[in-house]
Amino acid sequence: MKMDHNINCIIGGKIILENEILYGKVLLYSNKIIDIIDEESFVKNILNEGIKTIDVHGKYVSPGFIDIHIHGSGGKDTMDGKISDLEIISETIAKSGVTSFLPTTMTMSKEKIYKALDTVRLAIEKKLTGAKILGVHMEGPFISEKFKGAQNMDYLAKPDFQLIENYSDIIKIITLAPEEDFQFEFIKSIKEKTNIILSIGHTNSDYETAMKAIDAGISNATHIFNAMPPFHHRHPGAVGAILNSNISFELIADTIHIHPAVFQILLNAKGKEKMILITDSMRAGFMKDGNWELGGLEVVVQNNSARLTDGTLAGSILTLNKAVLNIMEYTELEIYEAVALASLNPAKLIHLDKMKGSIKIGKDADLVIFDEELKVELTISEGEIIYRI
């Protein structure tokens, strides 16, 4: 059997598929996943064909993680507006098994937001050496003053389609407070003219407004429970609407933003198909404790949490592999189900699941090798090694 020398293979791994784990199989890939075959057949027919072989010695072979909400890492931030900084973010998060991501903007001046968006567009064309950029998550400025969280109130704006029109090709998600959108004109324009996903977040919406906004076109929720009124039995609010509808939701599973008991409660209420793990990481991800900056505001990082000087949570320093590990520790999910929350589910939300999100013949070879503790040893994006321990 003659094999193309551009083909690589992973042998000796536990291969995580969408609904099961395969043992005793070999994964063949180039930039795409080519085949999954029996180890016995591989050793007999293909092993001596000069194919590049990676033996992972019993580790897991998982689909690469997709972070759809991340501001920064490695000391850099999306809002810095520099390709070199996006490069550092992409290389840094590859260490945690992330193969693709959405750099996430913040509520700052229009000029700064546009500069960040222009830079992301250039970075997509350039093709970074780490995790691949799939587009942008625009968080703000269309948010509530009351639930702005760690965002600068001086730059809040009413939702306005003209403000984002020139960037509808690269924006994948927009977080907004629907109560700020008069007669849902912005939501309707987005649904009619673009493929952008609308996500309810940083909102003071009541239940009725949130449900109407969901009917109008909102299909996701930004970091559930955080930056929205708490659920109350007489005032269910945005949380009630999220729980009582079929929209998906982001979760920061760091056990700081959300009590770990809530992980299983959410799975029971919404189902595992609707949960998407994110990091919401700021520039201090993978860095030391100390004083940092987010959206022009001072952030103190200590004891695994990032907070403004007034104590407000300011993003996180969570990594996506740690989020998956936390879900496995505090819920009843199997490993392949937990992995899907950080791979297949985000890919589905942004309509890229035909290409990414799971290990399937014909999909991109976005792969991560990790051990039982989710410690990443190797990260592969579209067939190229982007991180090796």
WOVEN-V146983 format. One record per residue. RES is the residue in one letter. SS is DSSP state (helix for helix, strand for strand, loop for the rest). PSI is psi in whole degrees, -180 to 180 (none if undefined). Layout:
BEGIN
{{RES/SS/PSI} {RES/SS/PSI}}
END
This chain:
BEGIN
{{M/loop/115} {K/loop/133} {M/loop/147} {D/loop/134} {H/loop/-6} {N/loop/-2} {I/loop/137} {N/strand/165} {C/strand/151} {I/strand/125} {I/strand/154} {G/strand/19} {G/strand/164} {K/strand/107} {I/strand/121} {I/strand/110} {L/loop/-177} {E/loop/-39} {N/loop/10} {E/loop/172} {I/strand/132} {L/strand/136} {Y/strand/152} {G/strand/28} {K/strand/160} {V/strand/135} {L/strand/120} {L/strand/134} {Y/strand/155} {S/loop/-117} {N/loop/-19} {K/strand/164} {I/strand/123} {I/strand/-47} {D/strand/162} {I/strand/118} {I/strand/165} {D/strand/140} {E/helix/-41} {E/helix/-47} {S/helix/-39} {F/helix/-49} {V/helix/-39} {K/helix/-44} {N/helix/-26} {I/loop/-25} {L/loop/-37} {N/loop/18} {E/loop/13} {G/loop/17} {I/loop/144} {K/strand/121} {T/strand/131} {I/strand/115} {D/strand/119} {V/loop/6} {H/loop/52} {G/loop/2} {K/loop/169} {Y/strand/142} {V/strand/111} {S/strand/155} {P/strand/148} {G/loop/150} {F/strand/149} {I/strand/116} {D/strand/108} {I/strand/2} {H/strand/93} {I/strand/124} {H/loop/-38} {G/strand/-179} {S/strand/164} {G/loop/25} {G/loop/0} {K/strand/160} {D/strand/147} {T/helix/-38} {M/helix/-6} {D/helix/-26} {G/loop/34} {K/loop/135} {I/helix/-40} {S/helix/-32} {D/helix/-38} {L/helix/-36} {E/helix/-45} {I/helix/-43} {I/helix/-47} {S/helix/-38} {E/helix/-37} {T/helix/-46} {I/helix/-17} {A/helix/-26} {K/helix/-22} {S/helix/14} {G/loop/8} {V/strand/124} {T/strand/-18} {S/strand/157} {F/strand/167} {L/strand/102} {P/strand/136} {T/strand/129} {T/strand/176} {M/loop/174} {T/loop/98} {M/loop/-169} {S/loop/153} {K/helix/-40} {E/helix/-43} {K/helix/-40} {I/helix/-46} {Y/helix/-38} {K/helix/-43} {A/helix/-43} {L/helix/-42} {D/helix/-40} {T/helix/-41} {V/helix/-41} {R/helix/-44} {L/helix/-39} {A/helix/-34} {I/helix/-43} {E/helix/-37} {K/helix/-30} {K/loop/106} {L/loop/164} {T/loop/-13} {G/loop/-138} {A/loop/145} {K/strand/138} {I/strand/127} {L/strand/-7} {G/strand/-160} {V/strand/144} {H/strand/117} {M/strand/105} {E/strand/104} {G/loop/164} {P/loop/12} {F/loop/57} {I/loop/173} {S/loop/138} {E/loop/-39} {K/loop/-37} {F/loop/40} {K/loop/-20} {G/loop/-134} {A/loop/47} {Q/loop/152} {N/loop/114} {M/helix/-21} {D/helix/-21} {Y/helix/13} {L/loop/147} {A/loop/154} {K/loop/145} {P/loop/130} {D/loop/115} {F/helix/-36} {Q/helix/-30} {L/helix/-26} {I/helix/-5} {E/helix/-44} {N/helix/-5} {Y/helix/15} {S/loop/-14} {D/loop/-30} {I/loop/-18} {I/strand/124} {K/strand/-35} {I/strand/140} {I/strand/124} {T/strand/132} {L/strand/159} {A/loop/110} {P/helix/-25} {E/helix/-15} {E/helix/-7} {D/loop/101} {F/helix/120} {Q/helix/25} {F/helix/34} {E/helix/-40} {F/helix/-47} {I/helix/-46} {K/helix/-41} {S/helix/-43} {I/helix/-45} {K/helix/-36} {E/helix/-36} {K/helix/-11} {T/loop/177} {N/loop/17} {I/loop/137} {I/strand/132} {L/strand/134} {S/strand/126} {I/strand/128} {G/loop/165} {H/loop/55} {T/strand/147} {N/loop/23} {S/loop/145} {D/loop/173} {Y/helix/-47} {E/helix/-45} {T/helix/-43} {A/helix/-43} {M/helix/-39} {K/helix/-38} {A/helix/-37} {I/helix/-44} {D/helix/-35} {A/helix/-21} {G/loop/-3} {I/loop/133} {S/loop/7} {N/strand/164} {A/strand/135} {T/loop/129} {H/loop/79} {I/loop/141} {F/loop/-32} {N/loop/136} {A/loop/43} {M/strand/158} {P/loop/146} {P/loop/151} {F/loop/132} {H/loop/141} {H/loop/-22} {R/loop/-16} {H/loop/78} {P/loop/-26} {G/helix/-159} {A/helix/-38} {V/helix/-44} {G/helix/-41} {A/helix/-40} {I/helix/-45} {L/helix/-29} {N/loop/17} {S/loop/180} {N/loop/18} {I/loop/158} {S/strand/172} {F/strand/147} {E/strand/148} {L/strand/130} {I/strand/96} {A/loop/56} {D/loop/0} {T/loop/7} {I/loop/-52} {H/loop/-32} {I/loop/135} {H/loop/135} {P/loop/-24} {A/helix/-26} {V/helix/-22} {F/helix/-51} {Q/helix/-35} {I/helix/-44} {L/helix/-41} {L/helix/-41} {N/helix/-39} {A/helix/-38} {K/helix/-24} {G/loop/151} {K/loop/-19} {E/loop/-19} {K/loop/-12} {M/strand/130} {I/strand/119} {L/strand/134} {I/strand/168} {T/loop/-34} {D/loop/33} {S/strand/140} {M/loop/-177} {R/loop/-20} {A/loop/-2} {G/loop/134} {F/loop/10} {M/loop/179} {K/loop/160} {D/loop/157} {G/strand/-163} {N/strand/129} {W/strand/-171} {E/strand/141} {L/strand/118} {G/loop/33} {G/loop/1} {L/strand/147} {E/strand/136} {V/strand/135} {V/strand/125} {V/strand/119} {Q/strand/154} {N/loop/43} {N/loop/10} {S/strand/154} {A/strand/123} {R/strand/150} {L/strand/168} {T/loop/-20} {D/loop/5} {G/loop/-9} {T/loop/132} {L/strand/134} {A/loop/79} {G/loop/-156} {S/strand/178} {I/loop/23} {L/loop/150} {T/loop/155} {L/helix/-33} {N/helix/-36} {K/helix/-37} {A/helix/-44} {V/helix/-43} {L/helix/-43} {N/helix/-41} {I/helix/-42} {M/helix/-36} {E/helix/-37} {Y/helix/5} {T/loop/179} {E/loop/9} {L/loop/145} {E/loop/164} {I/helix/-40} {Y/helix/-28} {E/helix/-40} {A/helix/-41} {V/helix/-39} {A/helix/-28} {L/loop/-21} {A/loop/7} {S/loop/-73} {L/helix/-43} {N/helix/-47} {P/helix/-35} {A/helix/-40} {K/helix/-44} {L/helix/-44} {I/loop/20} {H/loop/38} {L/loop/16} {D/loop/-11} {K/loop/-22} {M/loop/-31} {K/loop/171} {G/loop/-18} {S/loop/163} {I/loop/108} {K/loop/141} {I/loop/129} {G/loop/-19} {K/loop/164} {D/strand/142} {A/loop/72} {D/loop/107} {L/strand/151} {V/strand/136} {I/strand/124} {F/strand/165} {D/loop/-171} {E/loop/-28} {E/loop/13} {L/loop/25} {K/loop/123} {V/strand/132} {E/strand/-27} {L/strand/135} {T/strand/131} {I/strand/127} {S/strand/120} {E/loop/44} {G/loop/-10} {E/strand/135} {I/strand/121} {I/strand/-12} {Y/strand/137} {R/strand/133} {I/loop/none}}
END
